[in-house]
Amino acid sequence: MTTIIVLFNLKDDVTQEEYENWATSTDLPIVRNLRSVNNFEVFRSKGILGSDSPPAYDYIEVISLNDETAFYEEISSQLMQDIAAKFQSFAENPQFILTDVLGTI
């Protein structure tokens, strides 16, 4: 099973409230409804354990897939292209990391 981990900060002209309202009202419900997605969560970073240093990224997305090939097909739809474009308007240089659980490698 593939999991996509997305690390990102907001662009300077985007407020936390603006992004989080969109994420909870639009992004999360639509992506969670894709047949290829088992789960989708967005986390707001709040600190680094044992340190006063700020985290490198403000947000982390975790998208658990049940079918990577089907996911790529689903995200090619116009709706998902619109969602991706809106996400890109919020996120500064997001890093999309494809992962496998060690037990399934």
KEKE-3310 file (N, C-alpha, C; in steps of 0.2 Angstrom, whole numbers, plus 5000, padded with zeros to 4 digits):
npx = (5004:5003:5008:5006:5015:5014:5023:5023:5023:5013:5010:5016:5006:4995:4983:4982:4969:4962:4967:4965:4951:4947:4953:4946:4933:4933:4945:4948:4935:4933:4944:4945:4934:4938:4939:4951:4957:4961:4962:4963:4972:4975:4988:4992:5008:5015:5026:5043:5047:5055:5062:5064:5065:5057:5046:5051:5041:5024:5013:5007:5002:4994:4991:4983:4983:4974:4975:4987:4988:4975:4973:4981:4974:4961:4965:4967:4956:4945:4939:4948:4960:4957:4956:4969:4975:4970:4976:4989:4989:4989:5000:5018:5030:5027:5031:5030:5030:5032:5028:5031:5025:5036:5034:5028:5037)
npy = (4994:5011:5026:5043:5057:5073:5088:5105:5123:5137:5150:5167:5176:5170:5166:5156:5153:5155:5144:5133:5133:5130:5118:5110:5111:5108:5101:5090:5082:5079:5072:5062:5055:5049:5034:5027:5030:5027:5034:5051:5063:5079:5088:5101:5108:5109:5110:5105:5091:5092:5103:5121:5126:5130:5120:5113:5113:5119:5111:5095:5082:5067:5054:5039:5026:5014:5009:5013:5015:5018:5029:5039:5039:5044:5057:5064:5069:5083:5089:5086:5091:5105:5105:5102:5113:5124:5120:5122:5136:5139:5133:5133:5127:5113:5096:5081:5065:5049:5034:5017:5006:4998:4984:4980:4981)
npz = (5000:4996:5003:5002:5007:5011:5012:5017:5017:5019:5007:5007:5006:5010:5022:5037:5042:5030:5021:5030:5031:5017:5016:5025:5021:5007:5001:5009:5010:4997:4992:5001:4996:4984:4976:4976:4987:5004:5016:5021:5028:5036:5044:5056:5060:5076:5084:5088:5096:5111:5108:5105:5093:5077:5067:5051:5042:5040:5038:5036:5025:5024:5013:5011:5000:4991:4979:4968:4954:4950:4958:4951:4939:4944:4949:4937:4933:4929:4940:4950:4945:4946:4960:4963:4958:4965:4978:4975:4974:4987:4994:4996:4987:4988:4995:4988:4994:4990:4998:5005:5017:5028:5031:5019:5009)
capx = (5000:5007:5005:5009:5016:5015:5026:5022:5022:5009:5013:5016:5000:4989:4982:4981:4962:4960:4969:4961:4944:4947:4955:4941:4927:4933:4950:4947:4930:4933:4950:4943:4929:4940:4939:4958:4960:4958:4961:4967:4972:4980:4990:4996:5013:5014:5032:5047:5048:5061:5066:5061:5065:5051:5046:5053:5035:5018:5008:5009:4996:4995:4986:4984:4980:4973:4977:4991:4987:4968:4974:4983:4968:4956:4967:4968:4949:4945:4938:4954:4964:4955:4958:4976:4977:4969:4981:4996:4989:4990:5006:5024:5034:5025:5035:5025:5034:5029:5031:5028:5026:5042:5031:5025:5042)
capy = (5000:5017:5032:5050:5062:5080:5093:5111:5129:5142:5155:5172:5180:5165:5165:5149:5152:5154:5138:5128:5133:5127:5111:5106:5111:5106:5096:5083:5078:5077:5067:5056:5052:5045:5026:5024:5033:5024:5039:5057:5068:5085:5090:5107:5107:5114:5111:5099:5088:5093:5109:5127:5127:5129:5114:5115:5113:5121:5107:5088:5078:5060:5051:5032:5024:5007:5008:5019:5017:5021:5036:5043:5040:5049:5064:5067:5072:5090:5091:5085:5096:5111:5105:5103:5120:5128:5118:5125:5143:5140:5129:5135:5122:5107:5090:5075:5059:5042:5029:5011:5003:4993:4977:4978:4982)
capz = (5000:4995:5006:5000:5013:5008:5017:5014:5021:5016:5003:5011:5005:5012:5029:5040:5042:5023:5019:5033:5029:5011:5017:5028:5017:5000:4999:5013:5008:4990:4991:5004:4992:4979:4977:4977:4994:5010:5021:5020:5034:5036:5051:5057:5064:5082:5087:5088:5102:5115:5105:5104:5086:5074:5062:5045:5038:5044:5037:5033:5023:5023:5009:5011:4994:4991:4972:4966:4947:4950:4960:4945:4934:4947:4949:4931:4931:4929:4947:4954:4942:4950:4967:4964:4956:4971:4983:4973:4976:4994:4996:4994:4985:4992:4993:4988:4995:4990:5003:5007:5024:5028:5031:5013:5004)
cpx = (5004:5004:5009:5009:5018:5017:5025:5021:5017:5013:5012:5010:4994:4989:4981:4973:4959:4961:4965:4954:4943:4948:4950:4935:4927:4938:4949:4941:4930:4938:4948:4937:4931:4941:4946:4961:4957:4957:4965:4966:4977:4982:4994:5001:5013:5021:5037:5049:5055:5065:5061:5061:5059:5051:5048:5046:5029:5013:5010:5002:4998:4989:4987:4980:4979:4974:4980:4989:4980:4969:4976:4978:4963:4959:4968:4961:4949:4943:4944:4960:4963:4957:4965:4979:4976:4974:4987:4995:4990:4997:5012:5028:5033:5030:5031:5030:5030:5032:5028:5030:5031:5039:5029:5030:5044)
cpy = (5006:5022:5038:5054:5068:5085:5100:5117:5133:5147:5162:5176:5175:5165:5158:5148:5151:5147:5132:5127:5129:5119:5107:5106:5108:5100:5090:5079:5075:5071:5061:5052:5048:5038:5024:5026:5030:5029:5045:5062:5074:5087:5097:5106:5112:5114:5105:5097:5089:5099:5115:5129:5126:5123:5117:5116:5115:5115:5100:5085:5071:5057:5044:5029:5016:5004:5014:5021:5020:5028:5041:5044:5045:5056:5067:5070:5080:5093:5091:5090:5103:5111:5106:5110:5125:5126:5122:5133:5144:5138:5132:5129:5115:5101:5084:5069:5053:5037:5022:5009:4998:4986:4975:4979:4975)
cpz = (5000:4999:5003:5006:5009:5013:5014:5019:5016:5012:5008:5011:5007:5019:5031:5040:5034:5020:5023:5032:5022:5012:5020:5025:5010:4999:5003:5011:5001:4989:4995:5001:4986:4980:4978:4983:5000:5015:5019:5026:5033:5043:5051:5062:5070:5086:5086:5095:5105:5112:5105:5097:5082:5069:5056:5040:5042:5043:5034:5031:5022:5019:5008:5005:4995:4983:4969:4958:4947:4953:4955:4940:4937:4947:4942:4929:4932:4936:4951:4951:4945:4957:4968:4962:4962:4977:4981:4974:4983:4996:4992:4993:4989:4990:4994:4988:4995:4994:5003:5014:5024:5028:5024:5007:5001)
residu = (MET:THR:THR:ILE:ILE:VAL:LEU:PHE:ASN:LEU:LYS:ASP:ASP:VAL:THR:GLN:GLU:GLU:TYR:GLU:ASN:TRP:ALA:THR:SER:THR:ASP:LEU:PRO:ILE:VAL:ARG:ASN:LEU:ARG:SER:VAL:ASN:ASN:PHE:GLU:VAL:PHE:ARG:SER:LYS:GLY:ILE:LEU:GLY:SER:ASP:SER:PRO:PRO:ALA:TYR:ASP:TYR:ILE:GLU:VAL:ILE:SER:LEU:ASN:ASP:GLU:THR:ALA:PHE:TYR:GLU:GLU:ILE:SER:SER:GLN:LEU:MET:GLN:ASP:ILE:ALA:ALA:LYS:PHE:GLN:SER:PHE:ALA:GLU:ASN:PRO:GLN:PHE:ILE:LEU:THR:ASP:VAL:LEU:GLY:THR:ILE)
# end
